[in-house]
């Protein structure tokens, strides 16, 4: 979370400093940087939402929407993997899906227990604590 906060704060702080210098070059460069960081956050980061319907898990992050068929999910397990993923927390669930379980996505639902209960029921998965599986 700290990494995600540093970029926008530093670009806005730099823009504030540039405005105080009255230098057109500094103001222009820092304004472009601020707009660039904002565009990345709007396009790839915010909002992050997860939803379950009768047949799919929908993961939305920024302008990207990923739909995973519930029947394709083979397992769900807790992870603290720091790799890039549509989750703002490192307290994540790794969802393995696809033919042969070759694809994964990591998410961090607010109410993990409720999410796992609903996912287990809708996807016909067995729950073992914070883990789900087809076996």
C-alpha positions as a LaTeX table, in Angstrom:
\begin{tabular}{lrrr}
\hline
Residue & $x$ (\AA) & $y$ (\AA) & $z$ (\AA) \\
\hline
Unk1 & 0.00 & 0.00 & 0.00 \\
Unk2 & 2.87 & 2.34 & 0.82 \\
Unk3 & 4.30 & 1.96 & $-2.70$ \\
Unk4 & 0.93 & 2.90 & $-4.19$ \\
Unk5 & 0.76 & 6.02 & $-2.04$ \\
Unk6 & 4.31 & 7.25 & $-2.73$ \\
Unk7 & 3.88 & 7.87 & $-6.49$ \\
Unk8 & 0.86 & 10.20 & $-6.37$ \\
Unk9 & 2.07 & 12.05 & $-3.27$ \\
Unk10 & 5.53 & 12.62 & $-4.74$ \\
Unk11 & 4.20 & 13.85 & $-8.09$ \\
Unk12 & 1.76 & 16.27 & $-6.42$ \\
Unk13 & 4.51 & 17.47 & $-4.05$ \\
Unk14 & 6.84 & 18.00 & $-7.00$ \\
Unk15 & 4.10 & 19.93 & $-8.81$ \\
Unk16 & 3.65 & 22.12 & $-5.71$ \\
Unk17 & 7.40 & 22.77 & $-5.55$ \\
Unk18 & 7.49 & 23.54 & $-9.30$ \\
Unk19 & 4.65 & 26.05 & $-8.92$ \\
Unk20 & 6.60 & 27.80 & $-6.16$ \\
Unk21 & 9.64 & 28.18 & $-8.45$ \\
Unk22 & 7.56 & 29.88 & $-11.18$ \\
Unk23 & 9.65 & 27.97 & $-13.74$ \\
Unk24 & 7.56 & 27.09 & $-16.80$ \\
Unk25 & 9.79 & 24.09 & $-17.57$ \\
Unk26 & 9.53 & 22.61 & $-14.04$ \\
Unk27 & 5.78 & 23.26 & $-13.92$ \\
Unk28 & 5.22 & 21.62 & $-17.31$ \\
Unk29 & 7.32 & 18.53 & $-16.54$ \\
Unk30 & 5.80 & 18.02 & $-13.10$ \\
Unk31 & 2.25 & 18.59 & $-14.42$ \\
Unk32 & 2.83 & 15.99 & $-17.15$ \\
Unk33 & 4.19 & 13.56 & $-14.52$ \\
Unk34 & 1.18 & 14.13 & $-12.28$ \\
Unk35 & $-1.27$ & 13.55 & $-15.16$ \\
Unk36 & 0.66 & 10.43 & $-16.20$ \\
Unk37 & 0.50 & 8.91 & $-12.69$ \\
Unk38 & $-3.20$ & 9.80 & $-12.41$ \\
Unk39 & $-3.89$ & 8.14 & $-15.77$ \\
Unk40 & $-2.13$ & 4.95 & $-14.63$ \\
Unk41 & $-4.17$ & 4.84 & $-11.42$ \\
Unk42 & $-7.44$ & 5.48 & $-13.25$ \\
Unk43 & $-6.62$ & 3.03 & $-16.05$ \\
Unk44 & $-5.05$ & 0.16 & $-14.13$ \\
Unk45 & $-5.57$ & 0.49 & $-10.41$ \\
Unk46 & $-8.74$ & 2.18 & $-9.23$ \\
Unk47 & $-11.39$ & 1.02 & $-8.69$ \\
Unk48 & $-10.65$ & $-2.55$ & $-7.69$ \\
Unk49 & $-13.78$ & $-4.66$ & $-7.33$ \\
Unk50 & $-14.63$ & $-8.34$ & $-7.22$ \\
Unk51 & $-18.02$ & $-9.81$ & $-7.94$ \\
Unk52 & $-19.62$ & $-13.21$ & $-8.16$ \\
Unk53 & $-22.63$ & $-14.02$ & $-10.27$ \\
Unk54 & $-24.17$ & $-17.43$ & $-10.90$ \\
Unk55 & $-21.43$ & $-18.56$ & $-13.31$ \\
Unk56 & $-18.47$ & $-16.16$ & $-13.12$ \\
Unk57 & $-16.03$ & $-14.37$ & $-10.90$ \\
Unk58 & $-15.59$ & $-10.83$ & $-12.23$ \\
Unk59 & $-12.38$ & $-9.02$ & $-11.28$ \\
Unk60 & $-12.30$ & $-5.34$ & $-12.20$ \\
Unk61 & $-9.23$ & $-3.15$ & $-11.81$ \\
Unk62 & $-9.24$ & 0.24 & $-13.44$ \\
Unk63 & $-10.60$ & $-0.08$ & $-16.95$ \\
Unk64 & $-9.77$ & $-3.80$ & $-17.11$ \\
Unk65 & $-12.43$ & $-6.43$ & $-16.48$ \\
Unk66 & $-11.46$ & $-10.08$ & $-16.15$ \\
Unk67 & $-14.15$ & $-12.77$ & $-16.11$ \\
Unk68 & $-13.36$ & $-16.24$ & $-14.80$ \\
Unk69 & $-15.84$ & $-19.08$ & $-15.20$ \\
Unk70 & $-16.54$ & $-20.62$ & $-11.80$ \\
Unk71 & $-16.30$ & $-24.12$ & $-13.29$ \\
Unk72 & $-12.73$ & $-23.32$ & $-14.39$ \\
Unk73 & $-11.53$ & $-22.56$ & $-10.85$ \\
Unk74 & $-9.49$ & $-25.46$ & $-9.49$ \\
Unk75 & $-8.26$ & $-24.01$ & $-6.19$ \\
Unk76 & $-8.12$ & $-20.97$ & $-3.93$ \\
Unk77 & $-5.43$ & $-20.49$ & $-1.29$ \\
Unk78 & $-4.15$ & $-17.67$ & 0.91 \\
Unk79 & $-0.95$ & $-15.93$ & $-0.19$ \\
Unk80 & 1.19 & $-12.92$ & 0.63 \\
Unk81 & 2.84 & $-12.93$ & $-2.80$ \\
Unk82 & 3.91 & $-9.34$ & $-3.64$ \\
Unk83 & 3.70 & $-9.80$ & $-7.41$ \\
Unk84 & 1.51 & $-7.38$ & $-9.32$ \\
Unk85 & $-2.14$ & $-8.23$ & $-9.00$ \\
Unk86 & $-5.54$ & $-6.54$ & $-8.73$ \\
Unk87 & $-5.31$ & $-6.41$ & $-4.93$ \\
Unk88 & $-4.34$ & $-3.47$ & $-2.74$ \\
Unk89 & $-3.41$ & $-5.71$ & 0.18 \\
Unk90 & $-0.75$ & $-8.39$ & 0.51 \\
Unk91 & $-3.27$ & $-10.50$ & 2.45 \\
Unk92 & $-4.55$ & $-12.15$ & $-0.72$ \\
Unk93 & $-6.28$ & $-15.16$ & $-2.13$ \\
Unk94 & $-4.62$ & $-16.85$ & $-5.09$ \\
Unk95 & $-7.22$ & $-18.28$ & $-7.44$ \\
Unk96 & $-5.98$ & $-20.96$ & $-9.81$ \\
Unk97 & $-8.10$ & $-21.62$ & $-12.88$ \\
Unk98 & $-8.00$ & $-22.66$ & $-16.54$ \\
Unk99 & $-7.19$ & $-25.92$ & $-18.28$ \\
Unk100 & $-4.75$ & $-27.77$ & $-16.05$ \\
Unk101 & $-4.74$ & $-24.95$ & $-13.50$ \\
Unk102 & $-2.26$ & $-22.88$ & $-15.50$ \\
Unk103 & $-3.65$ & $-19.40$ & $-14.78$ \\
Unk104 & $-3.81$ & $-17.47$ & $-11.52$ \\
Unk105 & $-5.16$ & $-14.22$ & $-10.19$ \\
Unk106 & $-4.64$ & $-12.78$ & $-6.71$ \\
Unk107 & $-7.39$ & $-10.79$ & $-5.05$ \\
Unk108 & $-8.07$ & $-9.38$ & $-1.58$ \\
Unk109 & $-11.79$ & $-9.33$ & $-0.84$ \\
Unk110 & $-12.87$ & $-7.28$ & 2.17 \\
Unk111 & $-14.82$ & $-10.07$ & 3.82 \\
Unk112 & $-12.66$ & $-13.09$ & 3.04 \\
Unk113 & $-14.79$ & $-15.61$ & 4.96 \\
Unk114 & $-18.03$ & $-14.58$ & 3.27 \\
Unk115 & $-16.36$ & $-14.48$ & $-0.16$ \\
Unk116 & $-14.95$ & $-18.00$ & 0.33 \\
Unk117 & $-18.34$ & $-19.30$ & 1.50 \\
Unk118 & $-20.15$ & $-17.92$ & $-1.52$ \\
Unk119 & $-17.42$ & $-18.97$ & $-3.98$ \\
Unk120 & $-17.33$ & $-22.50$ & $-2.54$ \\
Unk121 & $-21.08$ & $-22.84$ & $-2.91$ \\
Unk122 & $-21.38$ & $-21.39$ & $-6.41$ \\
Unk123 & $-18.27$ & $-23.10$ & $-7.84$ \\
Unk124 & $-18.86$ & $-26.47$ & $-6.11$ \\
Unk125 & $-15.53$ & $-26.29$ & $-4.28$ \\
Unk126 & $-14.68$ & $-27.86$ & $-0.93$ \\
Unk127 & $-13.61$ & $-25.52$ & 1.82 \\
Unk128 & $-10.63$ & $-26.34$ & 4.03 \\
Unk129 & $-10.18$ & $-23.30$ & 6.31 \\
Unk130 & $-9.11$ & $-20.45$ & 4.01 \\
Unk131 & $-8.53$ & $-22.83$ & 1.10 \\
Unk132 & $-10.88$ & $-24.17$ & $-1.56$ \\
Unk133 & $-10.31$ & $-27.09$ & $-3.90$ \\
Unk134 & $-12.08$ & $-29.42$ & $-6.30$ \\
Unk135 & $-10.79$ & $-32.56$ & $-4.50$ \\
\hline
\end{tabular}
